[in-house]
C-alpha cells in the first residue's frame, strides 16, 4: 500500500523520490474528486510580498469556490510539494531565496535541498506524476521574437511548450504574453500535437490583451462540451496535454496598441542591456509594469484568478462526465 502523503508513479507503482502530497489533495485524488494544480512561480517571483501572499490565497479561494481542491506545486527544502498548507504558502510567498525552477531544474533543486518555485513546465510535469489532470496558470511561455540570425540574440523556445506536448494534463491559461512571437508559438503548439481550445473566445489571447488576431480552430461555449473534448483526447490515449485559452477579464484587459508600443520599448532596452535567454521575460515584465503605471500587474492578478476559477469549473465538469 502506498504511504500517506508519498506520491507513487501511476505506471510503475514505484515511489517517486522527494515528493509529498498534501493529505487533502491525496484524499481527493484517491476519491477521484476535482483537483486543480497551480504553479508557484507567479507567487514567488510575480509579485512583491505581501501581494504575493494575497495572490496565492486568492488563487486557492478561486479553485475552492468552483468546487475543486487546489494543489499548488513547489519545492520545499528539496522536497516536491503537491499542495501547500498555510505555512508552505507563506514560505513561498515571503522568502527571497526561493529559486525559479523549470522542468530541467527539478533534480538539481531537490538534490541541493533548497526551495524552488515551479514554472509551468515543472508544475505540469510534477502534477501529472501525482495524478492531477487539470492545471491553471497565468500565461504560457512560447517562442521568443528573436530568431536565428537576428543580431546576437539566440533562438529561444520556452520549455513550457515541449513539456505540455509530453505531459497528459489540461492547462488553462490566457494564451501567451505579447512580448513573444505569438504566431510562431501557436504554430509550435500545433507542430507538437497540443490541441489549443478556446473557451468563450475565438482568438488566441495575448495575456494582457484579449485578442492577438490569431483565430482558434476549436471554440467551446459549453463547459460540458469542453470537458467532453478533454475526455475524448484522453480516451484516444494521447500523451500530449491540452491548452485551454481563457482571455483576461474585460475590465482589466489592456489596449493592444499601447501594449505593443511598451513591449517594443522594453525589448529594445533589453537588447541594449545585453539581456538574453530566460532573463528576457522577467526583465521585460518589470519594464511593462513601469510603462503601464502598474496596469500589467493588476491584469496579471485578475487573469490568473480567472484561470484558476475556470480550471476549477472544468475539473468539476470533467469529474461528473459519464465514463464510456
Secondary structure, DSSP 8 states (H G I E B T S, - for coil): ---TTEEE-TTT--EEEEEEE-HHHHHHHHTT--EEEE-SHHHHTTS-TTHHHHHHHHHHHHHHHTT-EEEEEEEETTEEEES--HHHHHHHHH-S--EEE-GGGHHHHHHHT--EEE-HHHHHHHHHHHT--EEE-S-B--BBS--TTSTT----B-HHHHHHHHS--EEEE-BB-TTB-HHHHHHHHHHTT-EEEEES-SB--BTTBS--S-B-SEEE--HHHHHHHHHHHHHTT--S-EEEE----TTT---HHHHHHHHHHHHHHHHHTT--TTHHHHHHHHHHHHHTTTHHHHHHHHHHHHHHHHHHHHHHHHHTS---
